[in-house]
């Protein structure tokens, strides 16, 4: 399956400045530029700082600099992983002073942010185009699936570009196929960031995957494993910030709690992998499809909840959040000017009971906002009346 990111491609083509495309590894940056943007020449910088052109021929750095001096006046040139050439090359780019059309691609987020700060050699010369995971709405439009529950789940799984070639398989089968690829990809992200995937980073990712969503819960779990000298959430704040900056987790406001947030995985693949490995040790044994599908049933409601909340927040231009009132958690609490504007409860399973509906109503009763509703996979399978509007997950993707 090929997904065209028209918005990003148009930004690249229309910009009068140089372009700086950056984001986490394996988010489709190079594919986007090479397949949907206009360019004349493409160069890739390997980890050993050697340069190859689009015909896989080596280019010496001095020759390359001369090519840029001469050809930028009349050609659009792409340099992929340009940051690997170091500070001297950044100074050379500064010398060129934004002349012509240059597309720079980088997979290192910490350096990308550094390059956009004061005193950077390329500050002011580039238009920034961050590339995250694929919008589930774009995946949804391409899927040919009739089942309302399955199509929403597949649209979310398809956020990760490495799933697109096998998206028609069952989700459990997709995870099994990528069981060794996922941890390798995570390792590559940290390698590119010039940081080791330390025990603390990995433990945080695992803790969030199994439902430890606030910093105090995460620090307590790490302390119990002997990874922290004391149970103090302040110790892990920089780790959490780094993981947010790396594009691995997101930080979500809790309405009803001052200065409190939850953390969730951005990648559905990483979420499933760490959950399955922490709970069922899938990395060290062979797992069959039936067992993996049972694990998917356990974790998918939380993943769908997180992604539908995010999609709604973006669609309506609101701040993504959850609610905590009188000790009860409300799945979706989208904020406008720090106040709840839309609230929703998500019941994501095949069979929804009267008790599920009653609990959703009780939670929504606690919050005062403009609109409240209950989200389910398929309205036809809800046999109980409710005072709140019921909408299907697929409706969120359609609008």
N, C-alpha and C positions, 0 to 999 in steps of 0.2 A: 504493500500500500504506500502510495506517495502522497504526502501532505504538503500542499503549497502554502507557505506563510506569506500571503500577499501583502499584509501591512508592513512587515519587516523588509520585504523585497522592494516595495515602493519607497520606503524611507532611504534605503541604500541608493536607489537609482535617482531619486530626486534631490538628494543632498548636494549642496554646492561645496561643502567642506570635505576633507578626508573623512573616511568612515572608520569607526572603531567598533568592531563586533566582538562581544565577549560573553562568557557564560561558562557554566560547569561543563566538564567533559561529556561527550556523547549526547549533546542536546541538539545536534543537527546544524551547527553553525556553518561548517564547511559545505555540507550538502545544500544548505540554503543559498550560499553565495555562488557555488559552482553551477547550480541548476536553475536558479531563479533571478539572479542579479546579472547586470551587464558588466562584462570585463573583457580585457584583451589578453592579459598574461597572468599566470598564476605561479607563485613560488611558495614552497613549503620549507620551513626551517626545522631540521631534525634536532633531537636532544643533544647531539654532539656539536651543534651549531653549524653543521654543514647545510648547504642550501641546494635544493633540487627544483628544476622547473617542471612545467606541466607534462613534459616528455620524459621525466625521470632522469634528466641529465644534471650533473653537478655543476654548480656555479660558484666560483671563488668570490669571497666577500668584496674585494676591490672591484672586480668585474661587475658584480651585482650593484654596487653603489654607482658605478658609471652608467649602468643601464637605467637606473632610477633618474639620475641627473638628465639623461638624454631623452628617455622614452616617456617620462611623466607628462611632458608637454603635449603629447598627442595620444597617449594610451591610458586606459584604466588598468591599474596593476593591483593584484591581490598578493599580500604577504601573510601566509598562515603561520601562526605561532611565532610571530615576529619578536616577541619579548625575549626569546631564547638567544638573540644576538647581543643582548646586554646593553649597558649604559652608553657605550661608544656609538652604537647604532642609533640609539634614541637621540643622542646629540646630533648625529648626521641628519636624522629626520627633522630636527629643529632647524638645522641649517637650510634644508629645502623649503621650510617656511610655508607649508601647506599648498605648494604649487601643484597644479594638475589634479588628478583624481586617483587617490590611493585608498585601498580597502585593507585595513589591518584586522587580523583575527587573533584572539587570544583565549586560551582555556584556563588561564590562571586568574582566579577572582581576586586574591589579595593584591596581586600586582596591578590588575586592571583598576582597582579602586585607588591604588597609589598613583597610577598614571593620570588619574583624573583630578588629583589634588593640586594645591598650590606648589609652585616651583617644578612641576613636571615639564620635561622638554616638549611634550606634545599638547600641553594644556591650551585650549582655545583653537587648536588646529583641527580638531575632530568632532564629528557628530557621533554621540554614543548610542549604540543599539545593543542593549542587553538581550540575550537569548536564553530563555528558560525552557522548561519542558513544553510540549505541544499543548495547545488549548484543547480540552476534551470536546468542545463544540465542533472543532474541525474534524476530529476523529469520528464523532457521531454522524456527521453528514456523509461519510464514506462507507459506513457499516451497513451491511445488508442483513440485518437480524430482526426478526419479528418479536421475539420475547422481550417484553418491556424491561424486565429486571436485568437480563443478560446484556442488552445493548448499552445500558448505563454503565455497568461494570466494565465492559470492554472499552468504552470510550475513555474511562478513567485509566485503565491499565495502559491504553495506547498513548498516554502522555509521554511515556518513555519511548523514544524512537527505536531502540533496539528490539522492541516487541512487534513492530509493524509488519515485519515479514512473516510472523507466525500468529498474528492477531486472531485468525479464524480458529485456532485451537482452543480447547478449554483452558481456563485460567490456570488450573492446577498443572496442566501439561506445559503451559508456557513457563511457569516457575521451575518445573523440573528441567526443562530444556536449558534454562539460563542459570541453573543452580551454581555453576562454577563461574559463570560470566559476571554475575552480580557482585560477589566479593572482590573479584579482580578489578572491576570498574571502580568500586569504592576505594580500593588501594591506589588506583591510578589518580583519582581525584586528589588524594592527600600527597601523592608523590609530586604531582604537578604544582601543588601549593607549597612544596618544599617543607612539608611537615610529615612526621610519621603518624600512621594511624595508631596512636598510643592506646594503651589499655583504657585510659579515661575516656577518650573520644569514642571508642567502640562501645564501652559500657553505657555511655549516655545514649547512643543511638539504639542500643538494645533496650534500655530502660523505657525510652519513649515509645518504642514499638509495642511493648507489652502493657502500655497504659499508664506509666508513670509520667504524668503530663506537666506537673509543676516542679519548679526547681527544688523545693524542699523534699518532694518525693524522690526525685532523681538523686539528690545528694545522700539521702538516707540509704538508698539501695547501694550506692557506690561505697558508702562507709561500711555497710554490712559485709561487703565483699573485700574489705581491706584496701580499697583503692584510694580512700581519703583518710587523712590522719584524724579528722574530726568531722562530725555531721554538721556541716556549715554550708548552706546554699551559696554564700558569697564566693566560695572557693571555685565553684564551677561556672561562674558567670561569664568569664572570658572564653571558656570552652564553648558555652552555648552561643555566645556572640559569634565566634569563629564559624561554628556550624551553620548559623543563619547566613553569614557572609559567604560561605562556600556553596550555598543553595541546597543544603541537605535537609534543613528543618525550617519551620516557620514559627513565628511568635504571634499568639492570638490573644486579644484582650478579653479579660473576664469581667463582664458587667456585674456589679454588686460587690466587687472586691477592689479596694484601692491599690493601684500599682501592682496588680497581680496579672499574670499571664499563664497560658498553657503553651506547650510546645508540641508540634506534630511533624511527622515526616512529610516532605513534599513529594517524594517519589513513592508511588504505590508499590513498586517493585522492592525497594529497600525496606519499606514497612513490612511487607509480607515476609521477605527473607529473614529479617532480624527477629520478627515474631515467631516464625516457624522454627528457626534455629534455637532461639532461647527456650521455647516451650517443648520442642520435639527433636532437637539436635539433628536437623536435616543435613548439616554440612559434613557429618562424619559417618553417615550411613546411607544406604540406598533406600529411597522412598518411592512407593508406587502411586499411581495417579489417584486411586480411590482415597488413600490417606491424605494426599495433598488437597484434594477437593474438600474434604472435611475441615481441614485447616482453613481453607479459603472461606468456607461458610462461617467460621468463627470470627475471622478478622475483617471480612469485607464490609459489614455494616459500619464499622468505625471509619474505614477508608472512604466509603461512599458519603458518609455524614460530613467528613472533613472537606471533601471535594465539592459537594453540592453547596455547602456553606460558602466556600470560596468563590464558586461560580456566581452565586446569587449576589454576594457582596460586590463583585466586579460589575455585574450586569446593572445593578441599581445605584452604583456609585456610593456605596456605604462602607463603613469600617467593619471588617470581619470580627465577630466575637461570639462568645457563648455567655450564658447567664448563670449566675449562682445566687439563688434567693431562698432564704430559710432552709439552707442545707440541701436544696434540690437543684440539679443542673438542667438547664435548658439548652438543647442541642444547638440551636441557631439563635443568635441575638445580634442582629445587624444594627449598627449604631449610626446615628446622624447627629452631629454636634454633641457627642458623648451621651446621647440618650437613645434608648431602644426605638427603632423605627419598624423593623420586621422581626418577628419571632416565629420559630417553627420547631416542631418535634419531628424527628425522622425515625420511622419504624421500618427497618429494611430487612424483611424476611418474608418467606413464602406465605406463611400462615399467621395472620395478625389477629390476636384474641381480643375479647371485650376488655380484658385487663390492660392490654397494651394501649387501647384507645382511652380508657379511663385515666391511666397514668399520664398520657400525653395531655389530656384536658386539664388535669390537676396542675401540671407544670406550667402550661400556658396561662392558666388562671392567675398565676402569681405575678405576671408581668404586664405592665401598662405600655402598650405601643399601638401604632396605627393599624398594623395588619398581623394576623396570626393564622397559621395553618399547620396541617399535619401532612408530611410527605411519606408516600408509600411507593412500592414498586408498581402496583397495579390496583386501581380503585375498585375494579370489579370483584377482587378477592377480599375486600373489606365488608364484612357482613353486619357491622354494627353502626348505628347512627351516631353522629357527633355534632356538637354545636359549632365546631370549627370546620372551615373549608378543608377538604382533602384534595391534594394535588399529587400527580405522579412525578417521579424523578425524571422521566423522559420529557415531561412538559418544561422543565427547567432548561434542558438542553435544546429544546425546539425553539423557544422564544428568542 
